[in-house]
Amino acid sequence: MPRPRTHDLDRLLDTAERLISDGGPERLTIRRLATESGVSNGAIYHAFGSLATLRGRLWLRAATEFLELQKELVDEALGELPGLDAAVNAVAAAADTPAAFANRRPAAARMLMTVRRDQLLGPELPTELADELIGLDRRLVSLMRRLSQALWNRRDGAGVDVITTCVVDLPTALFRRELTAPTTDGTTQISADARRRLDAAVRAVLAFPPPDRRERPRTSSGKD
């Protein structure tokens, strides 16, 4: 049985992405994917080897494209003006990436925003894919450290935590409802109002620097 061509694999992954974004990870089975895509079970197994590998490739493709767009937007913002203003704009651009990505790849954006990675990927994930995902995680942390460095000239955990609040926590809170709303044509668009509110929230968070490196959380000792 010949292996499907690259563009056919992309179309197959597009279908799998839509199944997950519309109905959750449990909706993606080889049989349902074959029915929806018109590709036989045998061809799907020949291309990916297992459902676990297919899921891994699906997540890796979407997450890689998202991170590449995020880096592109950060690079553009950092190149506009020198100094603090450019750094703040870069964090705001990184935070807005889910909205920009949703315009390009709506099903992928819904999947990344609404499905936890551990819901889709299990312990049976091949080692090669697991290593690629670890590499992707390292690239994300590197981007966050770069933003922290640009803002506060530091790359420690406290700085990265603040960046994480801006580019992960806030977009999830403000964009999730619109990304999970039912659609009639498969498109997803984050409203201008939600994007403005996210931008304002990010800038408010960045108005306060991370805790000093020497600060330690206070613990209750039972004494005044």
C-alpha positions in Angstrom: 0.0 0.0 0.0 1.6 3.3 -1.1 2.2 6.0 1.6 -0.1 9.0 1.1 1.6 12.1 -0.4 2.6 15.0 1.9 -0.3 17.2 0.9 -2.7 14.3 1.5 -1.2 13.8 5.0 -1.8 17.5 5.7 -5.4 17.2 4.5 -5.8 14.1 6.7 -4.4 16.0 9.7 -6.7 18.9 8.9 -9.7 16.5 9.2 -8.4 15.1 12.5 -7.9 18.6 13.8 -11.5 19.5 13.0 -12.8 16.3 14.7 -10.9 17.1 17.9 -11.8 20.8 17.9 -15.5 20.1 17.4 -15.9 17.1 19.7 -12.8 16.6 21.9 -10.0 14.1 21.8 -12.2 11.1 22.2 -13.9 11.9 18.9 -10.7 11.1 17.0 -10.6 7.4 16.0 -9.0 5.8 13.0 -12.4 4.6 11.8 -14.1 8.0 12.2 -11.1 9.7 10.5 -11.3 7.3 7.6 -15.0 8.0 7.2 -14.6 11.8 7.4 -11.5 12.0 5.2 -12.3 9.2 2.6 -8.9 7.7 3.3 -8.9 4.0 4.2 -8.0 2.7 7.6 -5.0 0.8 6.1 -3.6 4.0 4.5 -3.9 5.9 7.7 -2.1 3.2 9.6 0.5 2.9 6.9 1.1 6.7 7.1 1.3 7.0 10.9 1.6 3.5 12.4 -0.7 4.1 15.3 -3.4 6.5 16.6 -0.9 7.6 19.2 1.6 8.7 16.6 -1.1 10.4 14.6 -2.2 12.4 17.6 1.4 13.3 18.4 2.0 14.5 14.8 -1.2 16.5 14.9 -0.3 18.3 18.1 3.3 18.9 17.1 2.2 20.4 13.7 -0.2 22.8 15.3 2.0 23.8 18.2 5.0 24.3 15.9 3.1 26.6 13.6 1.7 28.5 16.6 5.2 29.0 18.1 6.6 30.1 14.7 3.9 32.7 14.3 4.4 33.9 17.9 8.2 34.3 17.4 7.5 36.1 14.1 5.2 38.6 15.9 7.7 39.1 18.7 10.6 39.7 16.3 8.5 42.3 14.5 7.6 44.1 17.7 11.1 44.1 19.1 12.4 45.5 15.8 10.1 48.5 15.8 11.5 50.7 18.7 14.4 50.3 21.0 13.9 49.9 24.7 11.1 49.2 27.1 8.2 50.2 24.8 9.3 47.6 22.2 9.6 44.9 24.8 6.1 45.6 26.2 4.7 45.6 22.6 6.4 42.3 22.0 4.8 40.7 25.0 1.4 42.1 23.9 2.0 40.6 20.5 2.9 37.2 21.9 -0.2 37.3 24.0 -2.4 38.1 21.0 -1.0 35.2 18.9 -4.0 32.9 19.6 -6.2 35.5 17.9 -3.9 35.9 14.9 -3.5 32.1 14.7 -7.2 31.6 14.8 -7.5 33.7 11.7 -5.1 31.4 9.8 -5.9 28.0 11.3 -9.2 28.1 13.2 -9.5 24.4 14.0 -5.9 24.3 15.2 -6.4 27.3 17.4 -9.5 25.8 19.0 -7.6 22.6 19.6 -4.6 24.2 21.2 -6.7 26.5 23.4 -9.3 24.1 24.5 -7.6 20.7 24.7 -4.9 19.9 27.2 -1.9 18.2 25.7 -2.1 15.3 28.2 -5.7 14.7 27.1 -4.5 14.0 23.5 -1.1 12.5 24.1 -0.5 9.5 26.3 2.4 7.3 27.5 2.3 5.3 24.3 3.7 8.3 22.4 6.8 7.2 20.4 10.1 8.4 21.9 11.0 10.4 18.8 7.8 12.5 19.0 8.2 12.9 22.8 11.7 14.3 22.2 10.4 16.7 19.5 7.7 18.0 21.9 10.4 18.5 24.6 12.3 20.5 22.1 9.3 22.6 21.3 8.8 23.3 25.0 12.4 24.4 25.3 11.8 26.8 22.4 8.8 28.3 24.2 10.7 28.8 27.4 13.6 30.4 25.5 11.1 32.9 23.9 9.7 33.7 27.3 13.2 34.2 28.7 14.0 36.5 25.8 11.0 38.6 26.6 11.9 38.8 30.3 15.4 39.8 29.3 14.1 42.5 27.0 11.9 43.9 29.7 13.8 43.6 32.9 17.3 42.3 31.9 16.7 39.1 33.8 15.9 35.5 32.7 15.0 33.9 36.0 11.9 32.0 37.1 10.1 35.0 38.5 10.5 36.9 35.3 9.3 34.0 33.2 6.3 33.5 35.5 5.1 37.0 34.8 5.6 36.5 31.0 3.6 33.2 31.3 0.8 35.1 33.0 0.7 37.4 30.0 1.1 35.0 27.1 -0.6 31.9 28.5 -3.0 32.6 31.4 -4.6 35.9 30.2 -5.2 34.8 26.6 -6.8 31.6 27.8 -9.1 33.4 30.1 -10.1 36.1 27.6 -10.2 34.1 24.4 -11.4 30.7 25.4 -15.2 31.5 25.3 -15.0 32.8 21.7 -12.8 29.9 20.6 -15.2 27.4 22.0 -18.3 29.0 20.7 -20.2 26.9 18.0 -19.5 27.9 14.4 -21.6 27.3 11.3 -18.7 27.5 8.8 -15.7 26.3 10.8 -14.1 29.7 11.1 -13.1 31.3 14.4 -12.5 34.9 15.0 -11.6 36.6 18.3 -13.5 39.9 18.6 -11.7 43.2 18.6 -13.1 43.9 22.0 -11.5 40.8 23.5 -8.2 41.6 21.9 -8.2 45.2 23.2 -9.0 44.0 26.7 -6.2 41.5 26.5 -3.8 44.2 25.4 -4.8 46.4 28.3 -4.5 43.5 30.8 -1.1 42.6 29.6 0.2 46.1 29.9 -1.3 46.4 33.4 0.5 43.2 34.5 3.8 44.5 33.0 3.5 47.8 34.9 4.8 45.8 37.9 8.2 44.1 37.7 8.7 40.6 38.9 9.6 40.0 42.6 13.1 40.7 43.5 15.4 37.7 43.2 16.1 37.8 46.9 12.5 37.9 48.0 11.1 34.7 49.6 7.5 33.8 50.1 6.4 34.5 53.7 5.3 31.6 55.7 3.0 31.6 58.7 4.9 30.9 61.9 1.9 31.3 64.2 3.6 34.4 65.8 2.9 38.1 65.4 
